[in-house]
Amino acid sequence: MFLTDNAIFLLNEIRSSVNGFDRVDSFDLDRRDIEPGEFIGTLKYLESIGFIELNEGINNRFVITLTFKGKYYERIKAFERKKYIKESIITPIFVSVVVSFITSSAIYLIYDILLQLIK
C-alpha cells in the first residue's frame, strides 16, 4: 500500500486532529503544504483506499471519520512488510534448502540401490 507525500501528511494531520469519536472537520486541518485542488483529491484518494470516510457537509466542508486502517497505518504497513519478507524471501529459501536436501539424499539412495543391483 503506497501513499503519496500529500496523503501521508494529510493522514497524519487527520490522526492528530481527531476527537474521541475519530472524527474531524475538514476546516480544522492544516492545509499550508497542500494546494486547494489537491486537498479534496487527496481526501477522496484516502477514502477510496479505505483510510477515511467522508461525509460531505455545507460549503465544501467534510466531516472526516478515521477508519481502523487509517488509524493504525504504520502498524499495518509493518505487518505487511514482515509478511512479505516471510512469504517472498524466507519461505522460498527454506523450500529450496529442503528440496535440495531431499534431492541429494534421493540421489545417494538411488546410487546405493543401483550398486546393489549390479553386484
Helices and strands as residue ranges (DSSP letters): H 5-17, E 23-25, G 26-28, H 36-48, E 52-56, E 62-66, H 68-71, H 73-85, I 86-90, H 91-118
